[in-house]
Amino acid sequence: MAYSEALAETMRADLGVEPGLSEKKMFGGLCFLLHGNMVCGVTKDGAMYRPGKEREARALEAGAEPLSFTGRPMGGMVEVDAGAFEDATLRATLTELSLANAASLPPK
């Protein structure tokens, strides 16, 4: 898998110790899941977050971009490049929104 281990370590630190948190290689990167629901993940040169559709506007206002692997935005998902990922305040906001979204979903 092609993802940045340095970005993954930062994301692990941002997530902290959360019961039900796990890691899984997906989308060509590493994803973090809460009770089986995706929270966020890292790729080779950035990160993606899943704040969900109802929190997506807040994530975009904070500085994230719509996620589009195929050229079409994926609703409820946002991304940041490596430069934006360095912003601890942005990461904290996106992590909080994404953890709240995952916690609102039934466990898988």
Contact map, one row per residue, 1 for C-alpha under 8 A:
111000000000000000000000100111000000000000000000000000000000000000000000000000000000000000000000000000000000
111100000000000000000000000110000000000000110000000000000000000000000000000000000000000000000000000000000000
111110010000000000000000000111000000000001111000000000000000000000000000000000000000000000000000000000000000
011111110000000000000000000000000000000001111000000000000000000000000000000000000000000000000000000000000000
001111111000000000000000000000000000000000000000000000000000000000000000000000000000000000000000000000000000
000111111100000000000000000000000000000000000000000000000000000000000000000000000000000000000000000000000000
000111111110000000000000000000000000000001000110000000000000000000000000000000000000000000000000000000000000
001111111111000000000000000001000000000011000000000000000000000000000000000000000000000000000000000000000000
000011111111100000000000000000000000000000000000000000000000000000000000000000000000000000000000000000000000
000001111111110000000000000000000000000000000000000000000000000000000000000000000000000000000000000000000000
000000111111111000000000000000000000000011000000000000000000000000000000000000000000000000000000000000000000
000000011111111100000000000000000000000000000000000000000000000000000000000000000000000000000000000000000000
000000001111111100000000000000000000000000000000000000000000000000000000000000000000000000000000000000000000
000000000111111100000000000000000000000000000000000000000000000000000000000000000000000000110010000000000000
000000000011111111000000000000000000000000000000000000000000000000000000000000000000000000000010000000000000
000000000001111111000000000000000000000000000000000000000000000000000000000000000000000000000000000000000000
000000000000001111101000000000000000000000000000000000000000000000000000000000000000000000000000000000000000
000000000000001111111000000000000000000000000000000000000000000000000000000000000000000000000000000000000000
000000000000000011111000000000000100000000000000000000000000000000000000000000000000000000000000000000000000
000000000000000001111100000000001110000000000000000000000000000000000000000000000000000000000000000000000000
000000000000000011111110000000011110000000000000000000000000000000000000000000000000000000000000000000000000
000000000000000000011111000000011111000000000000000000000000000000000000000000000000000000000000000000000000
000000000000000000001111100001111000000000000000000000000000000000000000000000000000000000000000000000000000
000000000000000000000111110001111000000000000000000000000000000000000000000000000000000000000000000000000000
100000000000000000000011111111100000000000000000000000000000000000000000000000000000000000000000000000000000
000000000000000000000001111111100000000000000000000000000000000000000000000000000000000000000000000000000000
000000000000000000000000111111000000000000000000000000000000000000000000000000000000000000000000000000000000
111000000000000000000000111111000000000000100000000000000000000000000000000000000000000000000000000000000000
111000000000000000000000111111100000000011110000000000000000000000000000000000000000000000000000000000000000
101000010000000000000011111111110000000011100000000000000000000000000000000000000000000000000000000000000000
000000000000000000000011110011111000011111000000000000000000000000000000000000000000000000000000000000000000
000000000000000000001111000001111100011110000000000000000000000000000000000000000000000000000000000000000000
000000000000000000011111000000111111111100000000000000000000000000000000000000000000000000000000000001000000
000000000000000000111100000000011111111000000000000000000000000000000000000000000000000000000000001001100010
000000000000000000011100000000001111100000000000000000000000000000000000000000000000000000000000000001000011
000000000000000000000100000000001111110000000000000000000000000000000000000000000000000000000000000000000011
000000000000000000000000000000001111111000000000000000000000000000000000000000000000000000000000000001001011
000000000000000000000000000000111101111100000000010000000000000000000000000000000000000000000000000001000000
000000000000000000000000000000111100111110000000111000000000000000000000000000000000000000000010011011000000
000000000000000000000000000000111000011111000011110000000000000000000000000000000000000000000010010000000000
000000010010000000000000000011110000001111100011100000000000000000000000000000000000000000000000000000000000
001100110010000000000000000011100000000111111111000000000000000000000000000000000000000000000000000000000000
011100000000000000000000000111000000000011111111000000000000000000000000000000000000000000000000000000000000
011100000000000000000000000010000000000001111100000000000000000000000000000000000000000000000000000000000000
001100000000000000000000000000000000000001111110000000000000000000000000000000001100000000000000000000000000
000000100000000000000000000000000000000001111111000000000000000000000000000000111100100000000000000000000000
000000100000000000000000000000000000000111101111100000000000000000000000000000111100100000000000000000000000
000000000000000000000000000000000000000111100111110000000000000000100000000011110000000000000000000000000000
000000000000000000000000000000000000001110000011111000000000000000000000000011100000000000000110010000000000
000000000000000000000000000000000000011100000001111100000000000000000000000111000000000000000000110010000000
000000000000000000000000000000000000001000000000111111110010000000000000000111000000000000000100111111000000
000000000000000000000000000000000000000000000000011111110000000000000000001110000000000000000000010010000000
000000000000000000000000000000000000000000000000001111111000000000000000001110000000000000000000000000000000
000000000000000000000000000000000000000000000000001111111000000000000000000100000000000000000000000000000000
000000000000000000000000000000000000000000000000001111111110000000000000000100000000000000000000100010000000
000000000000000000000000000000000000000000000000001111111111000000000000001111000000000000000000000000000000
000000000000000000000000000000000000000000000000000011111111100000000000000000000000000000000000000000000000
000000000000000000000000000000000000000000000000000000111111110000000000000000000000000000000000000000000000
000000000000000000000000000000000000000000000000001000111111111100000000000001000000000000001100100000000000
000000000000000000000000000000000000000000000000000000011111111111000000000001000000000000000000000000000000
000000000000000000000000000000000000000000000000000000001111111100000000000000000000000000000000000000000000
000000000000000000000000000000000000000000000000000000000111111100000000000000000000000001001000000000000000
000000000000000000000000000000000000000000000000000000000011111110000000000000000001000001000000000000000000
000000000000000000000000000000000000000000000000000000000011111111000000000001110000000000000000000000000000
000000000000000000000000000000000000000000000000000000000001001111100000000001110000000000000000000000000000
000000000000000000000000000000000000000000000000000000000001000111110000111011100000000000000000000000000000
000000000000000000000000000000000000000000000001000000000000000011111000111011100000000000000000000000000000
000000000000000000000000000000000000000000000000000000000000000001111111110000000000000000000000000000000000
000000000000000000000000000000000000000000000000000000000000000000111111110000000000000000000000000000000000
000000000000000000000000000000000000000000000000000000000000000000011111100000000000000000000000000000000000
000000000000000000000000000000000000000000000000000000000000000000011111100000000000000000000000000000000000
000000000000000000000000000000000000000000000000000000000000000000011111110000000000000000000000000000000000
000000000000000000000000000000000000000000000000000000000000000001111111111000000000000000000000000000000000
000000000000000000000000000000000000000000000000000000000000000001111001111111000000000000000000000000000000
000000000000000000000000000000000000000000000000000110010000000001100000111110000000000000000000000000000000
000000000000000000000000000000000000000000000000011111110000000000000000011111000000000000000000000000000000
000000000000000000000000000000000000000000000001111110010000000001100000011111100000000000000000000000000000
000000000000000000000000000000000000000000000001111000010011000111100000010111110000000000000000000000000000
000000000000000000000000000000000000000000000111100000000000000111100000000011111000000000000000000000000000
000000000000000000000000000000000000000000000111000000000000000110000000000001111111100000000000000000000000
000000000000000000000000000000000000000000001110000000000000000000000000000000111111100000000000000000000000
000000000000000000000000000000000000000000001110000000000000000000000000000000011111110000000000000000000000
000000000000000000000000000000000000000000000000000000000000000000000000000000011111111000000000000000000000
000000000000000000000000000000000000000000000000000000000000001000000000000000011111111001000000000000000000
000000000000000000000000000000000000000000000110000000000000000000000000000000011111111101100000000000000000
000000000000000000000000000000000000000000000000000000000000000000000000000000000111111100100000000000000000
000000000000000000000000000000000000000000000000000000000000000000000000000000000011111111100000000000000000
000000000000000000000000000000000000000000000000000000000000000000000000000000000000111111110000000000000000
000000000000000000000000000000000000000000000000000000000000000000000000000000000000001111111000000000000000
000000000000000000000000000000000000000000000000000000000000011000000000000000000001101111111100000000000000
000000000000010000000000000000000000000000000000000000000000000000000000000000000000111111111110000000000000
000000000000010000000000000000000000000000000000000000000000000000000000000000000000000111111111000000000000
000000000000000000000000000000000000000000000000000000000010010000000000000000000000000011111111100000000000
000000000000000000000000000000000000000000000000101000000010000000000000000000000000000001111111110000000000
000000000000011000000000000000000000001100000000100000000000000000000000000000000000000000111111111000000000
000000000000000000000000000000000000000000000000000000000000000000000000000000000000000000011111111100000000
000000000000000000000000000000000000000000000000011000100010000000000000000000000000000000001111111110000000
000000000000000000000000000000000000001100000000111100000000000000000000000000000000000000000111111111000000
000000000000000000000000000000000100001000000000001000000000000000000000000000000000000000000011111111100000
000000000000000000000000000000000000000000000000001000000000000000000000000000000000000000000001111111110000
000000000000000000000000000000000000001000000000011100100000000000000000000000000000000000000000111111111000
000000000000000000000000000000001110111000000000001000000000000000000000000000000000000000000000011111111000
000000000000000000000000000000000100000000000000000000000000000000000000000000000000000000000000001111111100
000000000000000000000000000000000000000000000000000000000000000000000000000000000000000000000000000111111100
000000000000000000000000000000000000100000000000000000000000000000000000000000000000000000000000000011111110
000000000000000000000000000000000000000000000000000000000000000000000000000000000000000000000000000000111111
000000000000000000000000000000000111100000000000000000000000000000000000000000000000000000000000000000001111
000000000000000000000000000000000011100000000000000000000000000000000000000000000000000000000000000000000111
